Amino acid sequence: MWICRNCNLQKPPIAFTPELDESGWFFLCPGCWHRNALIGIREEDGPLEMIQPRLARSSVKPWKG
């Protein structure tokens, strides 16, 4: 689940469209339009996964391309 940090709306990631701007990856909450940060992680030879920073596992390094 992705959770809006402003209004606490909870929806599965498929319900949001991740966007990228000069500040990085984010999704806009459809309930309150709050900008919520995302980070991309990739485990060795795995797919890129977008997650919320507070949900990131400390053992996984952010993907840098």
mmJSON file of the N, C-alpha and C atoms, coordinates in Angstrom:
{"data_MODEL":{"atom_site":{
"group_PDB":["ATOM","ATOM","ATOM","ATOM","ATOM","ATOM","ATOM","ATOM","ATOM","ATOM","ATOM","ATOM","ATOM","ATOM","ATOM","ATOM","ATOM","ATOM","ATOM","ATOM","ATOM","ATOM","ATOM","ATOM","ATOM","ATOM","ATOM","ATOM","ATOM","ATOM","ATOM","ATOM","ATOM","ATOM","ATOM","ATOM","ATOM","ATOM","ATOM","ATOM","ATOM","ATOM","ATOM","ATOM","ATOM","ATOM","ATOM","ATOM","ATOM","ATOM","ATOM","ATOM","ATOM","ATOM","ATOM","ATOM","ATOM","ATOM","ATOM","ATOM","ATOM","ATOM","ATOM","ATOM","ATOM","ATOM","ATOM","ATOM","ATOM","ATOM","ATOM","ATOM","ATOM","ATOM","ATOM","ATOM","ATOM","ATOM","ATOM","ATOM","ATOM","ATOM","ATOM","ATOM","ATOM","ATOM","ATOM","ATOM","ATOM","ATOM","ATOM","ATOM","ATOM","ATOM","ATOM","ATOM","ATOM","ATOM","ATOM","ATOM","ATOM","ATOM","ATOM","ATOM","ATOM","ATOM","ATOM","ATOM","ATOM","ATOM","ATOM","ATOM","ATOM","ATOM","ATOM","ATOM","ATOM","ATOM","ATOM","ATOM","ATOM","ATOM","ATOM","ATOM","ATOM","ATOM","ATOM","ATOM","ATOM","ATOM","ATOM","ATOM","ATOM","ATOM","ATOM","ATOM","ATOM","ATOM","ATOM","ATOM","ATOM","ATOM","ATOM","ATOM","ATOM","ATOM","ATOM","ATOM","ATOM","ATOM","ATOM","ATOM","ATOM","ATOM","ATOM","ATOM","ATOM","ATOM","ATOM","ATOM","ATOM","ATOM","ATOM","ATOM","ATOM","ATOM","ATOM","ATOM","ATOM","ATOM","ATOM","ATOM","ATOM","ATOM","ATOM","ATOM","ATOM","ATOM","ATOM","ATOM","ATOM","ATOM","ATOM","ATOM","ATOM","ATOM","ATOM","ATOM","ATOM","ATOM","ATOM","ATOM","ATOM","ATOM","ATOM"],
"id":[1,2,3,4,5,6,7,8,9,10,11,12,13,14,15,16,17,18,19,20,21,22,23,24,25,26,27,28,29,30,31,32,33,34,35,36,37,38,39,40,41,42,43,44,45,46,47,48,49,50,51,52,53,54,55,56,57,58,59,60,61,62,63,64,65,66,67,68,69,70,71,72,73,74,75,76,77,78,79,80,81,82,83,84,85,86,87,88,89,90,91,92,93,94,95,96,97,98,99,100,101,102,103,104,105,106,107,108,109,110,111,112,113,114,115,116,117,118,119,120,121,122,123,124,125,126,127,128,129,130,131,132,133,134,135,136,137,138,139,140,141,142,143,144,145,146,147,148,149,150,151,152,153,154,155,156,157,158,159,160,161,162,163,164,165,166,167,168,169,170,171,172,173,174,175,176,177,178,179,180,181,182,183,184,185,186,187,188,189,190,191,192,193,194,195],
"type_symbol":["N","C","C","N","C","C","N","C","C","N","C","C","N","C","C","N","C","C","N","C","C","N","C","C","N","C","C","N","C","C","N","C","C","N","C","C","N","C","C","N","C","C","N","C","C","N","C","C","N","C","C","N","C","C","N","C","C","N","C","C","N","C","C","N","C","C","N","C","C","N","C","C","N","C","C","N","C","C","N","C","C","N","C","C","N","C","C","N","C","C","N","C","C","N","C","C","N","C","C","N","C","C","N","C","C","N","C","C","N","C","C","N","C","C","N","C","C","N","C","C","N","C","C","N","C","C","N","C","C","N","C","C","N","C","C","N","C","C","N","C","C","N","C","C","N","C","C","N","C","C","N","C","C","N","C","C","N","C","C","N","C","C","N","C","C","N","C","C","N","C","C","N","C","C","N","C","C","N","C","C","N","C","C","N","C","C","N","C","C","N","C","C","N","C","C"],
"label_atom_id":["N","CA","C","N","CA","C","N","CA","C","N","CA","C","N","CA","C","N","CA","C","N","CA","C","N","CA","C","N","CA","C","N","CA","C","N","CA","C","N","CA","C","N","CA","C","N","CA","C","N","CA","C","N","CA","C","N","CA","C","N","CA","C","N","CA","C","N","CA","C","N","CA","C","N","CA","C","N","CA","C","N","CA","C","N","CA","C","N","CA","C","N","CA","C","N","CA","C","N","CA","C","N","CA","C","N","CA","C","N","CA","C","N","CA","C","N","CA","C","N","CA","C","N","CA","C","N","CA","C","N","CA","C","N","CA","C","N","CA","C","N","CA","C","N","CA","C","N","CA","C","N","CA","C","N","CA","C","N","CA","C","N","CA","C","N","CA","C","N","CA","C","N","CA","C","N","CA","C","N","CA","C","N","CA","C","N","CA","C","N","CA","C","N","CA","C","N","CA","C","N","CA","C","N","CA","C","N","CA","C","N","CA","C","N","CA","C","N","CA","C","N","CA","C","N","CA","C"],
"label_alt_id":[null,null,null,null,null,null,null,null,null,null,null,null,null,null,null,null,null,null,null,null,null,null,null,null,null,null,null,null,null,null,null,null,null,null,null,null,null,null,null,null,null,null,null,null,null,null,null,null,null,null,null,null,null,null,null,null,null,null,null,null,null,null,null,null,null,null,null,null,null,null,null,null,null,null,null,null,null,null,null,null,null,null,null,null,null,null,null,null,null,null,null,null,null,null,null,null,null,null,null,null,null,null,null,null,null,null,null,null,null,null,null,null,null,null,null,null,null,null,null,null,null,null,null,null,null,null,null,null,null,null,null,null,null,null,null,null,null,null,null,null,null,null,null,null,null,null,null,null,null,null,null,null,null,null,null,null,null,null,null,null,null,null,null,null,null,null,null,null,null,null,null,null,null,null,null,null,null,null,null,null,null,null,null,null,null,null,null,null,null,null,null,null,null,null,null],
"label_comp_id":["MET","MET","MET","TRP","TRP","TRP","ILE","ILE","ILE","CYS","CYS","CYS","ARG","ARG","ARG","ASN","ASN","ASN","CYS","CYS","CYS","ASN","ASN","ASN","LEU","LEU","LEU","GLN","GLN","GLN","LYS","LYS","LYS","PRO","PRO","PRO","PRO","PRO","PRO","ILE","ILE","ILE","ALA","ALA","ALA","PHE","PHE","PHE","THR","THR","THR","PRO","PRO","PRO","GLU","GLU","GLU","LEU","LEU","LEU","ASP","ASP","ASP","GLU","GLU","GLU","SER","SER","SER","GLY","GLY","GLY","TRP","TRP","TRP","PHE","PHE","PHE","PHE","PHE","PHE","LEU","LEU","LEU","CYS","CYS","CYS","PRO","PRO","PRO","GLY","GLY","GLY","CYS","CYS","CYS","TRP","TRP","TRP","HIS","HIS","HIS","ARG","ARG","ARG","ASN","ASN","ASN","ALA","ALA","ALA","LEU","LEU","LEU","ILE","ILE","ILE","GLY","GLY","GLY","ILE","ILE","ILE","ARG","ARG","ARG","GLU","GLU","GLU","GLU","GLU","GLU","ASP","ASP","ASP","GLY","GLY","GLY","PRO","PRO","PRO","LEU","LEU","LEU","GLU","GLU","GLU","MET","MET","MET","ILE","ILE","ILE","GLN","GLN","GLN","PRO","PRO","PRO","ARG","ARG","ARG","LEU","LEU","LEU","ALA","ALA","ALA","ARG","ARG","ARG","SER","SER","SER","SER","SER","SER","VAL","VAL","VAL","LYS","LYS","LYS","PRO","PRO","PRO","TRP","TRP","TRP","LYS","LYS","LYS","GLY","GLY","GLY"],
"label_asym_id":["A","A","A","A","A","A","A","A","A","A","A","A","A","A","A","A","A","A","A","A","A","A","A","A","A","A","A","A","A","A","A","A","A","A","A","A","A","A","A","A","A","A","A","A","A","A","A","A","A","A","A","A","A","A","A","A","A","A","A","A","A","A","A","A","A","A","A","A","A","A","A","A","A","A","A","A","A","A","A","A","A","A","A","A","A","A","A","A","A","A","A","A","A","A","A","A","A","A","A","A","A","A","A","A","A","A","A","A","A","A","A","A","A","A","A","A","A","A","A","A","A","A","A","A","A","A","A","A","A","A","A","A","A","A","A","A","A","A","A","A","A","A","A","A","A","A","A","A","A","A","A","A","A","A","A","A","A","A","A","A","A","A","A","A","A","A","A","A","A","A","A","A","A","A","A","A","A","A","A","A","A","A","A","A","A","A","A","A","A","A","A","A","A","A","A"],
"label_entity_id":["1","1","1","1","1","1","1","1","1","1","1","1","1","1","1","1","1","1","1","1","1","1","1","1","1","1","1","1","1","1","1","1","1","1","1","1","1","1","1","1","1","1","1","1","1","1","1","1","1","1","1","1","1","1","1","1","1","1","1","1","1","1","1","1","1","1","1","1","1","1","1","1","1","1","1","1","1","1","1","1","1","1","1","1","1","1","1","1","1","1","1","1","1","1","1","1","1","1","1","1","1","1","1","1","1","1","1","1","1","1","1","1","1","1","1","1","1","1","1","1","1","1","1","1","1","1","1","1","1","1","1","1","1","1","1","1","1","1","1","1","1","1","1","1","1","1","1","1","1","1","1","1","1","1","1","1","1","1","1","1","1","1","1","1","1","1","1","1","1","1","1","1","1","1","1","1","1","1","1","1","1","1","1","1","1","1","1","1","1","1","1","1","1","1","1"],
"label_seq_id":[1,1,1,2,2,2,3,3,3,4,4,4,5,5,5,6,6,6,7,7,7,8,8,8,9,9,9,10,10,10,11,11,11,12,12,12,13,13,13,14,14,14,15,15,15,16,16,16,17,17,17,18,18,18,19,19,19,20,20,20,21,21,21,22,22,22,23,23,23,24,24,24,25,25,25,26,26,26,27,27,27,28,28,28,29,29,29,30,30,30,31,31,31,32,32,32,33,33,33,34,34,34,35,35,35,36,36,36,37,37,37,38,38,38,39,39,39,40,40,40,41,41,41,42,42,42,43,43,43,44,44,44,45,45,45,46,46,46,47,47,47,48,48,48,49,49,49,50,50,50,51,51,51,52,52,52,53,53,53,54,54,54,55,55,55,56,56,56,57,57,57,58,58,58,59,59,59,60,60,60,61,61,61,62,62,62,63,63,63,64,64,64,65,65,65],
"pdbx_PDB_ins_code":[null,null,null,null,null,null,null,null,null,null,null,null,null,null,null,null,null,null,null,null,null,null,null,null,null,null,null,null,null,null,null,null,null,null,null,null,null,null,null,null,null,null,null,null,null,null,null,null,null,null,null,null,null,null,null,null,null,null,null,null,null,null,null,null,null,null,null,null,null,null,null,null,null,null,null,null,null,null,null,null,null,null,null,null,null,null,null,null,null,null,null,null,null,null,null,null,null,null,null,null,null,null,null,null,null,null,null,null,null,null,null,null,null,null,null,null,null,null,null,null,null,null,null,null,null,null,null,null,null,null,null,null,null,null,null,null,null,null,null,null,null,null,null,null,null,null,null,null,null,null,null,null,null,null,null,null,null,null,null,null,null,null,null,null,null,null,null,null,null,null,null,null,null,null,null,null,null,null,null,null,null,null,null,null,null,null,null,null,null,null,null,null,null,null,null],
"Cartn_x":[0.829,0.0,0.872,0.458,1.06,0.111,0.676,-0.111,0.23,-0.796,-0.585,-0.134,0.935,1.459,0.622,-0.281,-1.109,-2.471,-3.18,-4.548,-4.682,-3.582,-3.543,-4.375,-4.742,-5.426,-4.511,-5.043,-4.253,-4.827,-3.958,-4.347,-3.162,-3.418,-2.295,-1.537,-0.241,0.558,-0.025,-0.722,-1.288,-2.343,-2.879,-3.898,-3.293,-1.978,-1.294,-0.393,-0.103,0.855,2.082,3.215,4.424,4.848,5.306,5.765,7.173,7.898,9.268,9.397,9.984,10.3,11.705,12.086,13.447,13.769,12.75,12.956,12.983,12.624,12.644,11.286,11.179,9.949,8.91,7.643,6.551,5.241,4.204,2.841,1.964,0.93,-0.036,-1.216,-1.579,-2.729,-4.006,-4.861,-6.099,-7.122,-6.899,-7.827,-7.55,-6.255,-5.915,-4.854,-4.341,-3.341,-1.983,-1.715,-0.408,0.648,1.829,2.956,3.655,3.721,4.324,5.568,6.696,7.967,8.005,8.725,8.991,10.475,10.974,12.331,12.27,13.21,13.306,14.374,14.057,15.051,15.123,16.279,16.459,17.432,16.967,17.87,18.636,19.748,20.615,19.846,19.919,19.261,17.744,17.155,15.706,15.076,13.754,13.063,13.121,12.965,12.89,11.555,11.585,10.37,10.299,9.152,8.947,8.326,8.96,8.437,8.483,7.733,7.789,9.017,9.741,10.978,10.835,9.768,9.633,9.408,9.065,8.854,10.078,11.117,12.316,13.032,13.503,14.305,15.719,16.295,17.627,18.707,18.46,19.47,19.464,18.487,18.38,18.826,19.782,20.307,19.431,19.207,18.436,19.111,18.298,18.789,19.26,20.433,21.0,21.143,20.516,20.545,21.611],
"Cartn_y":[-1.186,0.0,1.248,2.234,3.555,4.395,5.21,5.991,7.459,8.298,9.741,10.247,11.013,11.548,12.711,13.222,14.344,13.886,13.089,12.704,11.226,10.463,9.033,8.135,8.601,7.754,6.585,5.377,4.183,3.485,3.246,2.541,1.724,0.677,-0.088,0.759,0.516,1.306,1.387,0.354,0.372,1.472,2.001,3.049,4.43,4.542,5.825,5.775,6.942,7.044,7.774,7.083,7.774,8.812,9.955,11.027,11.422,12.048,12.472,13.95,14.716,16.11,16.399,17.676,18.025,17.65,17.402,17.007,15.501,14.739,13.286,12.659,11.36,10.609,10.925,10.914,11.192,10.68,10.636,10.437,11.488,11.911,12.863,12.102,12.43,11.799,12.263,11.346,11.745,12.343,12.204,12.744,14.191,14.53,15.887,16.571,15.876,16.375,16.656,16.03,16.179,15.43,16.022,15.382,14.46,13.182,12.174,11.614,11.697,11.251,9.732,9.305,7.893,7.731,6.525,6.198,4.907,4.767,3.551,2.652,1.399,0.438,-0.715,-1.292,-2.445,-3.385,-4.582,-5.594,-6.168,-6.765,-7.255,-8.044,-7.58,-8.202,-8.264,-7.458,-7.452,-6.25,-6.205,-5.078,-3.839,-2.671,-1.432,-1.398,-1.064,-0.993,0.384,1.05,2.35,2.137,2.726,2.597,3.953,4.076,5.283,5.221,6.331,6.322,5.747,6.023,5.519,4.015,3.421,1.983,1.235,1.984,1.365,0.512,-0.618,-1.48,-0.912,-0.882,-0.294,-1.062,-2.318,-3.123,-2.927,-2.22,-2.015,-0.609,-0.502,0.803,1.386,2.725,3.338,3.096,2.937,2.7,4.006,4.018,5.239,5.156,4.195,4.106,3.284],
"Cartn_z":[0.0,0.0,0.0,-0.762,-0.658,0.182,1.039,1.992,1.826,1.674,1.589,2.954,2.974,4.23,4.753,3.951,4.371,4.895,4.103,4.484,4.859,4.776,5.121,4.216,3.029,2.061,1.713,1.729,1.434,0.211,-0.764,-1.983,-2.461,-3.238,-3.792,-4.814,-4.981,-5.92,-7.324,-7.76,-9.113,-9.289,-8.197,-8.253,-8.52,-8.461,-8.651,-9.869,-10.425,-11.519,-10.999,-10.837,-10.397,-11.426,-10.949,-11.821,-11.414,-12.336,-12.091,-12.429,-11.51,-11.786,-11.278,-11.236,-10.839,-9.385,-8.569,-7.17,-6.977,-8.002,-7.909,-8.174,-7.863,-8.094,-7.025,-7.416,-6.484,-7.053,-6.204,-6.68,-6.032,-6.751,-6.215,-5.642,-4.42,-3.785,-4.498,-4.921,-5.59,-4.618,-3.32,-2.337,-1.977,-1.804,-1.345,-2.223,-3.24,-4.187,-3.548,-2.405,-1.76,-2.568,-2.682,-3.373,-2.38,-2.693,-1.829,-2.509,-1.829,-2.394,-2.572,-3.601,-3.867,-4.132,-3.925,-4.349,-5.152,-6.068,-6.86,-6.266,-6.082,-5.611,-6.603,-6.669,-7.543,-6.857,-6.576,-6.052,-7.233,-6.969,-8.025,-9.077,-10.328,-11.481,-11.362,-10.5,-10.336,-11.015,-11.019,-11.63,-10.725,-11.308,-10.551,-9.823,-8.555,-7.742,-7.105,-7.216,-6.594,-5.222,-4.193,-2.836,-2.139,-1.068,-0.262,0.631,0.787,1.564,2.97,3.668,5.038,5.084,3.94,3.881,3.363,3.018,2.451,3.488,3.036,3.909,3.97,5.121,5.281,4.526,4.202,3.519,2.004,1.469,0.026,-0.314,-1.231,-1.641,-2.739,-2.752,-3.841,-5.185,-6.213,-7.566,-8.162,-8.771,-9.337,-10.85,-11.49,-12.937,-13.424],
"occupancy":[1.0,1.0,1.0,1.0,1.0,1.0,1.0,1.0,1.0,1.0,1.0,1.0,1.0,1.0,1.0,1.0,1.0,1.0,1.0,1.0,1.0,1.0,1.0,1.0,1.0,1.0,1.0,1.0,1.0,1.0,1.0,1.0,1.0,1.0,1.0,1.0,1.0,1.0,1.0,1.0,1.0,1.0,1.0,1.0,1.0,1.0,1.0,1.0,1.0,1.0,1.0,1.0,1.0,1.0,1.0,1.0,1.0,1.0,1.0,1.0,1.0,1.0,1.0,1.0,1.0,1.0,1.0,1.0,1.0,1.0,1.0,1.0,1.0,1.0,1.0,1.0,1.0,1.0,1.0,1.0,1.0,1.0,1.0,1.0,1.0,1.0,1.0,1.0,1.0,1.0,1.0,1.0,1.0,1.0,1.0,1.0,1.0,1.0,1.0,1.0,1.0,1.0,1.0,1.0,1.0,1.0,1.0,1.0,1.0,1.0,1.0,1.0,1.0,1.0,1.0,1.0,1.0,1.0,1.0,1.0,1.0,1.0,1.0,1.0,1.0,1.0,1.0,1.0,1.0,1.0,1.0,1.0,1.0,1.0,1.0,1.0,1.0,1.0,1.0,1.0,1.0,1.0,1.0,1.0,1.0,1.0,1.0,1.0,1.0,1.0,1.0,1.0,1.0,1.0,1.0,1.0,1.0,1.0,1.0,1.0,1.0,1.0,1.0,1.0,1.0,1.0,1.0,1.0,1.0,1.0,1.0,1.0,1.0,1.0,1.0,1.0,1.0,1.0,1.0,1.0,1.0,1.0,1.0,1.0,1.0,1.0,1.0,1.0,1.0,1.0,1.0,1.0,1.0,1.0,1.0],
"B_iso_or_equiv":[0.0,0.0,0.0,0.0,0.0,0.0,0.0,0.0,0.0,0.0,0.0,0.0,0.0,0.0,0.0,0.0,0.0,0.0,0.0,0.0,0.0,0.0,0.0,0.0,0.0,0.0,0.0,0.0,0.0,0.0,0.0,0.0,0.0,0.0,0.0,0.0,0.0,0.0,0.0,0.0,0.0,0.0,0.0,0.0,0.0,0.0,0.0,0.0,0.0,0.0,0.0,0.0,0.0,0.0,0.0,0.0,0.0,0.0,0.0,0.0,0.0,0.0,0.0,0.0,0.0,0.0,0.0,0.0,0.0,0.0,0.0,0.0,0.0,0.0,0.0,0.0,0.0,0.0,0.0,0.0,0.0,0.0,0.0,0.0,0.0,0.0,0.0,0.0,0.0,0.0,0.0,0.0,0.0,0.0,0.0,0.0,0.0,0.0,0.0,0.0,0.0,0.0,0.0,0.0,0.0,0.0,0.0,0.0,0.0,0.0,0.0,0.0,0.0,0.0,0.0,0.0,0.0,0.0,0.0,0.0,0.0,0.0,0.0,0.0,0.0,0.0,0.0,0.0,0.0,0.0,0.0,0.0,0.0,0.0,0.0,0.0,0.0,0.0,0.0,0.0,0.0,0.0,0.0,0.0,0.0,0.0,0.0,0.0,0.0,0.0,0.0,0.0,0.0,0.0,0.0,0.0,0.0,0.0,0.0,0.0,0.0,0.0,0.0,0.0,0.0,0.0,0.0,0.0,0.0,0.0,0.0,0.0,0.0,0.0,0.0,0.0,0.0,0.0,0.0,0.0,0.0,0.0,0.0,0.0,0.0,0.0,0.0,0.0,0.0,0.0,0.0,0.0,0.0,0.0,0.0],
"pdbx_formal_charge":[null,null,null,null,null,null,null,null,null,null,null,null,null,null,null,null,null,null,null,null,null,null,null,null,null,null,null,null,null,null,null,null,null,null,null,null,null,null,null,null,null,null,null,null,null,null,null,null,null,null,null,null,null,null,null,null,null,null,null,null,null,null,null,null,null,null,null,null,null,null,null,null,null,null,null,null,null,null,null,null,null,null,null,null,null,null,null,null,null,null,null,null,null,null,null,null,null,null,null,null,null,null,null,null,null,null,null,null,null,null,null,null,null,null,null,null,null,null,null,null,null,null,null,null,null,null,null,null,null,null,null,null,null,null,null,null,null,null,null,null,null,null,null,null,null,null,null,null,null,null,null,null,null,null,null,null,null,null,null,null,null,null,null,null,null,null,null,null,null,null,null,null,null,null,null,null,null,null,null,null,null,null,null,null,null,null,null,null,null,null,null,null,null,null,null],
"auth_seq_id":[1,1,1,2,2,2,3,3,3,4,4,4,5,5,5,6,6,6,7,7,7,8,8,8,9,9,9,10,10,10,11,11,11,12,12,12,13,13,13,14,14,14,15,15,15,16,16,16,17,17,17,18,18,18,19,19,19,20,20,20,21,21,21,22,22,22,23,23,23,24,24,24,25,25,25,26,26,26,27,27,27,28,28,28,29,29,29,30,30,30,31,31,31,32,32,32,33,33,33,34,34,34,35,35,35,36,36,36,37,37,37,38,38,38,39,39,39,40,40,40,41,41,41,42,42,42,43,43,43,44,44,44,45,45,45,46,46,46,47,47,47,48,48,48,49,49,49,50,50,50,51,51,51,52,52,52,53,53,53,54,54,54,55,55,55,56,56,56,57,57,57,58,58,58,59,59,59,60,60,60,61,61,61,62,62,62,63,63,63,64,64,64,65,65,65],
"auth_comp_id":["MET","MET","MET","TRP","TRP","TRP","ILE","ILE","ILE","CYS","CYS","CYS","ARG","ARG","ARG","ASN","ASN","ASN","CYS","CYS","CYS","ASN","ASN","ASN","LEU","LEU","LEU","GLN","GLN","GLN","LYS","LYS","LYS","PRO","PRO","PRO","PRO","PRO","PRO","ILE","ILE","ILE","ALA","ALA","ALA","PHE","PHE","PHE","THR","THR","THR","PRO","PRO","PRO","GLU","GLU","GLU","LEU","LEU","LEU","ASP","ASP","ASP","GLU","GLU","GLU","SER","SER","SER","GLY","GLY","GLY","TRP","TRP","TRP","PHE","PHE","PHE","PHE","PHE","PHE","LEU","LEU","LEU","CYS","CYS","CYS","PRO","PRO","PRO","GLY","GLY","GLY","CYS","CYS","CYS","TRP","TRP","TRP","HIS","HIS","HIS","ARG","ARG","ARG","ASN","ASN","ASN","ALA","ALA","ALA","LEU","LEU","LEU","ILE","ILE","ILE","GLY","GLY","GLY","ILE","ILE","ILE","ARG","ARG","ARG","GLU","GLU","GLU","GLU","GLU","GLU","ASP","ASP","ASP","GLY","GLY","GLY","PRO","PRO","PRO","LEU","LEU","LEU","GLU","GLU","GLU","MET","MET","MET","ILE","ILE","ILE","GLN","GLN","GLN","PRO","PRO","PRO","ARG","ARG","ARG","LEU","LEU","LEU","ALA","ALA","ALA","ARG","ARG","ARG","SER","SER","SER","SER","SER","SER","VAL","VAL","VAL","LYS","LYS","LYS","PRO","PRO","PRO","TRP","TRP","TRP","LYS","LYS","LYS","GLY","GLY","GLY"],
"auth_asym_id":["A","A","A","A","A","A","A","A","A","A","A","A","A","A","A","A","A","A","A","A","A","A","A","A","A","A","A","A","A","A","A","A","A","A","A","A","A","A","A","A","A","A","A","A","A","A","A","A","A","A","A","A","A","A","A","A","A","A","A","A","A","A","A","A","A","A","A","A","A","A","A","A","A","A","A","A","A","A","A","A","A","A","A","A","A","A","A","A","A","A","A","A","A","A","A","A","A","A","A","A","A","A","A","A","A","A","A","A","A","A","A","A","A","A","A","A","A","A","A","A","A","A","A","A","A","A","A","A","A","A","A","A","A","A","A","A","A","A","A","A","A","A","A","A","A","A","A","A","A","A","A","A","A","A","A","A","A","A","A","A","A","A","A","A","A","A","A","A","A","A","A","A","A","A","A","A","A","A","A","A","A","A","A","A","A","A","A","A","A","A","A","A","A","A","A"],
"auth_atom_id":["N","CA","C","N","CA","C","N","CA","C","N","CA","C","N","CA","C","N","CA","C","N","CA","C","N","CA","C","N","CA","C","N","CA","C","N","CA","C","N","CA","C","N","CA","C","N","CA","C","N","CA","C","N","CA","C","N","CA","C","N","CA","C","N","CA","C","N","CA","C","N","CA","C","N","CA","C","N","CA","C","N","CA","C","N","CA","C","N","CA","C","N","CA","C","N","CA","C","N","CA","C","N","CA","C","N","CA","C","N","CA","C","N","CA","C","N","CA","C","N","CA","C","N","CA","C","N","CA","C","N","CA","C","N","CA","C","N","CA","C","N","CA","C","N","CA","C","N","CA","C","N","CA","C","N","CA","C","N","CA","C","N","CA","C","N","CA","C","N","CA","C","N","CA","C","N","CA","C","N","CA","C","N","CA","C","N","CA","C","N","CA","C","N","CA","C","N","CA","C","N","CA","C","N","CA","C","N","CA","C","N","CA","C","N","CA","C","N","CA","C","N","CA","C","N","CA","C"],
"pdbx_PDB_model_num":[1,1,1,1,1,1,1,1,1,1,1,1,1,1,1,1,1,1,1,1,1,1,1,1,1,1,1,1,1,1,1,1,1,1,1,1,1,1,1,1,1,1,1,1,1,1,1,1,1,1,1,1,1,1,1,1,1,1,1,1,1,1,1,1,1,1,1,1,1,1,1,1,1,1,1,1,1,1,1,1,1,1,1,1,1,1,1,1,1,1,1,1,1,1,1,1,1,1,1,1,1,1,1,1,1,1,1,1,1,1,1,1,1,1,1,1,1,1,1,1,1,1,1,1,1,1,1,1,1,1,1,1,1,1,1,1,1,1,1,1,1,1,1,1,1,1,1,1,1,1,1,1,1,1,1,1,1,1,1,1,1,1,1,1,1,1,1,1,1,1,1,1,1,1,1,1,1,1,1,1,1,1,1,1,1,1,1,1,1,1,1,1,1,1,1]
}}}
